[in-house]
């Protein structure tokens, strides 16, 4: 057996092996595709509704006039809620203004009382300690 014949036999063996492997891969790929398709079909069947299930859904479906009435009721309810919210907002604004005015009045009175107090105790600054305030440093 000469050297060229040995190389040819080796090349023939490699080529045959590659072809065999390619055929096996193609077969396996086809089988896998079939398995995937069957799996997808099973999943699709699980999600499909039967005729009786569809009839039950149709029976529960509302007509256009029923939907229109429901929409009108909802709109009336929303309008009522909006009105209530506006009334509450107005009431809160009124309360806020009243509290702000009263707080401002209290702050003014406290400031006046503080001024009077300082005038009264200017000769006796130790009396300020009774109020929890340190006498001013003169």
C-alpha positions as CSV (number, residue, x, y, z in Angstrom):
1,X,0.0,0.0,0.0
2,X,1.5,3.2,-1.1
3,X,1.4,6.5,0.7
4,X,-1.1,8.2,-1.6
5,X,-3.5,5.3,-1.2
6,X,-3.3,5.6,2.6
7,X,-4.0,9.3,2.5
8,X,-6.9,8.7,0.2
9,X,-8.3,6.1,2.5
10,X,-7.9,8.5,5.5
11,X,-9.6,11.3,3.6
12,X,-12.4,9.0,2.6
13,X,-12.9,7.9,6.2
14,X,-12.9,11.5,7.4
15,X,-15.4,12.6,4.7
16,X,-17.7,9.6,5.4
17,X,-17.5,10.4,9.2
18,X,-18.3,14.1,8.6
19,X,-21.3,13.1,6.3
20,X,-22.6,10.6,8.8
21,X,-22.4,13.2,11.6
22,X,-24.1,15.8,9.5
23,X,-26.9,13.4,8.7
24,X,-27.3,12.6,12.4
25,X,-27.4,16.3,13.3
26,X,-30.0,16.9,10.7
27,X,-32.1,14.0,12.0
28,X,-31.8,15.1,15.6
29,X,-32.6,18.7,14.6
30,X,-35.8,17.5,12.8
31,X,-36.7,15.4,15.8
32,X,-36.2,18.4,18.2
33,X,-38.3,20.6,15.9
34,X,-41.1,18.0,16.0
35,X,-40.8,17.8,19.8
36,X,-40.9,21.6,20.1
37,X,-43.9,21.8,17.7
38,X,-45.8,19.2,19.7
39,X,-45.0,21.0,22.9
40,X,-46.2,24.3,21.4
41,X,-49.4,22.6,20.2
42,X,-50.0,21.2,23.7
43,X,-49.6,24.7,25.2
44,X,-51.9,26.2,22.6
45,X,-54.5,23.5,23.3
46,X,-54.3,24.4,27.0
47,X,-55.1,28.1,26.2
48,X,-58.0,27.4,23.8
49,X,-61.5,27.6,25.0
50,X,-64.2,25.0,24.3
51,X,-67.5,25.9,22.6
52,X,-69.3,25.6,25.9
53,X,-66.8,27.9,27.6
54,X,-67.3,30.5,24.8
55,X,-71.1,30.2,25.2
56,X,-70.8,31.0,28.9
57,X,-68.6,34.0,28.2
58,X,-71.1,35.3,25.6
59,X,-73.9,34.9,28.1
60,X,-72.1,37.0,30.6
61,X,-71.2,39.8,28.1
62,X,-73.2,43.0,28.4
63,X,-75.0,44.6,25.5
64,X,-74.1,48.1,24.2
65,X,-77.1,49.7,25.9
66,X,-76.1,48.0,29.2
67,X,-72.6,49.3,28.9
68,X,-73.9,52.8,28.0
69,X,-76.2,52.8,31.2
70,X,-73.3,51.6,33.3
71,X,-71.0,54.3,31.8
72,X,-73.7,57.0,32.6
73,X,-74.0,55.7,36.2
74,X,-70.2,55.8,36.6
75,X,-70.0,59.3,35.1
76,X,-72.7,60.5,37.5
77,X,-70.9,58.9,40.4
78,X,-67.6,60.5,39.3
79,X,-69.3,63.9,39.1
80,X,-70.7,63.6,42.6
81,X,-67.3,62.6,44.0
82,X,-65.7,65.6,42.2
83,X,-68.3,67.9,43.8
84,X,-67.6,66.4,47.2
85,X,-63.9,66.8,46.7
86,X,-64.4,70.5,45.7
87,X,-66.5,71.1,48.8
88,X,-64.0,69.6,51.0
89,X,-61.2,71.6,49.4
90,X,-63.2,74.8,49.9
91,X,-63.8,73.9,53.5
92,X,-60.1,73.1,54.1
93,X,-59.2,76.5,52.5
94,X,-61.6,78.3,54.9
95,X,-60.2,76.4,57.9
96,X,-56.6,77.2,56.8
97,X,-57.4,80.9,56.5
98,X,-59.1,81.0,59.9
99,X,-56.2,79.1,61.5
100,X,-53.6,81.4,59.9
101,X,-55.5,84.5,61.0
102,X,-55.8,83.1,64.6
103,X,-52.2,82.0,64.7
104,X,-51.1,85.5,63.5
105,X,-53.2,87.1,66.2
106,X,-51.7,84.8,68.9
107,X,-48.2,85.5,67.7
108,X,-48.9,89.3,68.0
109,X,-50.3,88.9,71.5
110,X,-47.4,86.8,72.6
111,X,-45.0,89.4,71.2
112,X,-46.9,92.2,73.1
113,X,-46.9,90.1,76.3
114,X,-43.2,89.5,76.0
115,X,-42.5,93.2,75.5
116,X,-44.6,94.0,78.6
117,X,-42.9,91.3,80.6
118,X,-39.4,92.6,79.7
119,X,-40.5,96.1,80.8
120,X,-41.9,94.7,84.1
121,X,-38.8,92.7,85.0
122,X,-36.1,95.0,83.6
123,X,-35.1,95.8,87.1
124,X,-35.3,92.2,88.2
125,X,-34.0,90.0,85.3
126,X,-33.8,86.9,87.6
127,X,-37.6,86.7,87.3
128,X,-37.1,85.6,83.6
129,X,-35.6,82.4,84.9
130,X,-39.0,81.5,86.3
131,X,-40.2,81.4,82.7
132,X,-37.4,79.2,81.6
133,X,-35.7,82.1,79.8
134,X,-32.2,83.4,80.6
135,X,-32.1,87.1,81.3
136,X,-30.5,89.1,78.5
137,X,-26.9,90.1,78.9
138,X,-26.5,93.8,79.4
